[in-house]
Amino acid sequence: MNTNKFHGQRAARARAFTLIELLVVMAIIAILATLTLGAFTYAQQAAARNRTTGAMAAIRAALEQYKEKFGEYPEPMNEGTAVSGAKTGGAKMLYQAITGDGTDAIKLTSGGTPSDGEVDEEEIRNAINASLPPAMIFPPRSAMSGAVEIYLVDGFGRPFQYEKAATTGTATTINPTYDLWSFGNLEGDAPGTVSLEQKSDVAVTGPWIKNW
């Protein structure tokens, strides 16, 4: 018997991976990849929620300054267009009320001028904060050209939602002043126009970031 050949075959088998061993290794790699991706996604969402919370704090502070300056909270002219189901009217109004850039999205007694992405000498007199963080404003400054709808966005890229409390008639807000919210990491399209019943339903507002 050729003992050298026999020992060589045993050594080759010892060095080679069996199919089961390969499957086990592949399964371990898949599990690690899933865990890593899940942690990355969670970190992204947590960062987006933190950015949204910080932006909301800045907006709320600016709204208090607006009320002190003009005697009341601002009101959107209309609901605006829809972006992934979220209305832009309130977000556009917030941008104008805080920065002073334009007035046509704010409900006024007459007229109004559109935003152009710049705050001129006349507009600066009505500005609460003319230099908001660029990440809060859509579209980015570099993407602005011609007539464009400018509004404030949350950390998830959706327009902020705002509704001023009615002074007469049926209540439409949770707060007696105004409701301000983000749809947060809501999957799919936002519900568009939101009723008081929806705002009061915890099952609906679970993913939202809100001031009530």
N, C-alpha and C positions, 0 to 999 in steps of 0.2 A: 504493500500500500504506500502511495506517495503521501507521506505525512506533511510535506511542505505545501502541497496543493490543498490538502484538507484544512490546514491551519489558515491558508490564504482565503478560502471560501468563508470560514467562520469569521475572520476579521472583516471581510467585505460586508457580510450580513450585519455585523455589529455596528459598522459605520453607517449603513443605509437606514433611512427613515421608512417605517412601514406606512401604509395608507392611513391606518387609524391615527398614528402619531401626527401625520400631516393634517388630518381633519381636526385634531385637537388643537394644534397650533393655529390653524385658520380660525377656529371658533374663538380662541382666546384673543386673537388680533381683532376680530369683528366686535367682540364685547368691549375691548378697550377703545376702539374707534367710536362705538356708540356712546360710551360714557364720556369720552372727550367732546364729541359733538353736542351731547346734551348739556354738558357744563358750559360750553362755549355759547350755546343758544340762551341758556339761563343768564349768563353774564351779560349778553347783549341786551336782553329784555330788562334786566335790572338796571343797566346803565341808561336805557331809554326812559324808564320810569323815573329815575333820579333826575334826568334832564327835564322831563315834563314837570315834575314837582317843583324844581327850581324856577322854571319858566312861569309856572302858575303863581308862585310867590311874587315874582317881579310884576306880573300883570295885576295882581290884586293890590299891590302897593301903589301901582300907577293909577288904578281906578279910584282909590281913595284920594289921591292927589287931584285927579280929574274932578271928583265931586266937590272937593274943597275949593277948587278954582272956578268951576262953572255952576255949582249949586245942585247938581244932580248927576247920576250915573249916565253914561252915554247909552243910546239905543240904536240897534242896527236899522238901516233903511229897509232892508229886505233879507230874505233867507240866503240869497246868493245862489251860486251854482253848486253842484254836488261833486265831491272828490271821494271816490270809493264809498259813496253813500253819506259822507259827512258834508254838511252845508258850509259854505265859505262866508256867508254874510256876516256872522258874528266875528269871525277871525279877521276879516277885512276891516270891519269897523274898529276892532281893538287896535289893529296896526295904525290906523289913521288917528284915532283918539289919543294914542300914547305918543306917537312920533310927530304928529302934526302934519304929516305928508298927505295932503288931500282931505276932503270932507264929504265926498259924495256917498260914502258908505254909512255916514252918521245921519240919523234922522233929524233933520233940521226943518225950520219953517219954510225955507226956500232955497232951491239950488244946491250948489256944492261943486267942488273941483275934484277931479280924479287924482290919484296918486301917480307920481312919475319916478319914484325911487330916490328922490332927493328932497331935502328940507331946505327951502329957500329962506331968505331973511324975513319975509312976511309970515311964513308958516311957523318959524321957530318960536314966535310969540305964543302960539297955542300948544307947543310941544310940552309934554310931560317928561319924556325921555327920548331924545332924538337919536340915540346911539344904542339901540337894543342889540344884544348878541346876534351876529349874523345867522347862527343856527336856528334862531326863532323865526326868521323871515323867509318866506317863499315868494317868488323864486330867488335863488342866490343872486347877489348883485351882478355877477359875471354873466348871468343868463337873461338879464333884463334888456329888452329891446322893444321900442314902440309901446303901444297900449297893452298893458298886462295887468292882471289882477294880482295885487300884492296882499298877503295875509300872514298871520302868525300861525306857526305850526308847532305841534308837540314833539316829543322825542321820537315818536314813531312816524313822523312825516305827515300826519293828518292835521287838518285845520282845527284849531281850538274851537270849542262850542260855547256860545254865550247867549243868555237870554235875560233881559231886564224884567224885573217884577212889574206886573201891571198895577197901576195906581187905582184903577176902578174895574169893576166887573169880576169875572171868574179868575181865580188865581191860576197861573200856569207855571209858577216856579216854586221850588221847595223853600228857598230863602225869601225873606221879605224885601231883599235888595236886588240881587241878581244871582243867577246860577251860572257857574263857570265850570266846564269839564272837558276832559279828554277821554276818548273811547279806549285809551290805553292799548294793551296788546290784544284787543278784540280780534278774533279770527274772522276773515271774510269782510264783507262790506258792512259799514255802519248802518244803523236803522234810519238815517235821514232825519226827518222831523220827529222830535221826541215829545211825547205827551207827559203830563204830570204823573199819570199812572205808571208809565214806564220808569220815570225817574224814581218813583217811590218803591219800585220792585227790586229788591236786593238781588234776586236771581238774574235780572237784566243788567244791573249796574255793577255787578261783581268785578269785571275787569277794568271798569272806569276809574279815572283819577278825578276827583270832584271836590267842590267846596261845600258839600253838605253831608 
